[in-house]
């Protein structure tokens, strides 16, 4: 049993299946999915109203074309381009396209401004749908709805702006026909950008007009025709290849952009390094050439350091002197207290000795004489002859010791004071000397800092340092851009999807080429011997035993091949059950590419036959050759403008 695409990618990259799937989905890459049957779109009616405002003709507009079905239908006029070509034929087709696309393709602004109401009815495999909206100031306001089997309407979505109309029709059509947006990469100076092509681009496969330069659609860039071919014919793995190719291109573009930017930066770095190196050499020479170096940066730095140290020292000395001054005040107070205590003690002792030596004869209060007996008892009992209080002889004996102690204290406090006074004087002197020296050094520093020779040298040194730093910054190695981590994973996913795509396309493309050749010859492109249509929508044809590219064919041949290709997509898709083409073709002015009326009639007759044979095919044509159109299709399939009048 063979491995799935996801398993192969996981195995070849050494990543788990879950991680592989998650990383790929982050890049917008998904495995191919089974194609589900897609319905065929058949327009059943187109109606619109409004008011024409024109210098040529004015009046109400009321167009109603119903009961349409599969087959070929035409809007035509008589007389050729010079007489009655501009009668609203293409406008009918453009209004149909406006409804189906949700946005204007080529509807003229004046016609759009005339419209007030539009309705398009269509079927998807028989189920009726309606697009109906009013037009106010060229802005649509309406709804998309479907009809249930019981006849009631179900609104699918509403819109009230151009953007809203385009969004709901894109979402509805992409889901209905199982189409996936086509992504592509657009180059730019900033590394490119991813462009998403949705229904407006894919619906280009329904329209055939202009110069027929593209085989499918009308956008040649970004490989869009090839990707539209792959989606509409239902080539297996086409969507995955498109997604992986876009992611791969994104990685490549971003790496190229990053590498280009890196190379540009490296070149700029080289120029900058050369410039800075030259400036640095000159700055170093200028620094050497400065002769006056009496004040160098080194000496100035040393001077600054000295000033800072001396300032600290001066502050410390001043703080010390202040502390000693406070201590000196305390010691002086203590010395004064001790001196006073010594003096008081001496006075007390003298007074006490004086009074103790007295022998009172009478009371000092009442002058009564002291008895002799009491005077005698005073010496015996050691008590006062007047008050009888005991007389302490010990206090008199300790007076010398007390006096000596007081003297010692006074001497000690005085000595401490004198010593501190000397220390205070010394500290004040040291602080003053340090302050004077500091002031002198500060003056020297200011003078040195203002020295022109120093400024020149300092500026030169700073310039050298700055240039050295700048050179070092620009000399650092820069990492070269690297592909992102998932680059190999995306590359492997693309290769495996492309291998599966190539293996599955051979039979389908072979059948498609055969059918295109047969249809093109039936449509009048006689002489075509073979066709080689590649899966990227490039076509080579052989006629007259010579090969030619699609772009070098005549406009008539290109038109026939475009129609043949679109119908072949539908028929082969139906046959193999893989196609996604809606089955609707809108051809504007095919007669413009014809040399005579017979060629146009033959083309239309063949288209009618092919439409009858092809299930789900509906073709709308606008032509100025009403005679050929009516002859080929019949009146019942045509809306023809009257001579000199409008279709609507």
Secondary structure, 3 states (H helix, E strand, C coil): CCCCHHHHHHHHHCCCHHHHHHHHHHCCCCCCCCCCCCCCEEEEEEEEEEEECCCCCCEEEEEEECCCCCEEEEEECCCCHHHHCCCCHHHHHHHHHHHHHCCCCCCCHHHHHHEEEEEEEEEECCEEEEEEEEEECCEEEEEEEEECCCCCEEEEEEECCHHHHHHHHHHHHHHHCCCCCEEEEECCCCCCEEEEECHHHHHHHHEECCCCCCCCCCCCHHHHHHHHHHHHHCCCCHHHHHHHHHHHHHHHHHHHHHHHHHHHHHHHHHHHHHHHHHHHHHHHHHHHCCCCCCCCHHHHHHHHHHHHHHHHHHHHHHHHHHHHHHHHHHHHHHHHHHHHHHHHHHHHHHHHHHHHCCCCCECCCCCCECCHHHHHHHHHHCECCCCCCECCHHHHHHHHHHHHHHHHHHHHHHHHHHHHHHHHHHHHHHHHHHHHHHHHHHHHHHHHHCCHHHHHHHHHHHHHHHHHHHHHHHHCCCCCCCCCCCHHHHHHHHHHHHHHHHHHHHHHHHHHHHHHHHHHHHCCCCCEEEEEECCCCCEEEEECCEEEEHHHCCHHHHHHHHHHHHHHHHHHHHHHCCCCCCCEEEEECHHHHCCCHHHHHHHHHHHHHHHHHCCCCEEEEEECCHHHHHHHHCHHHEEECCCCCCCC
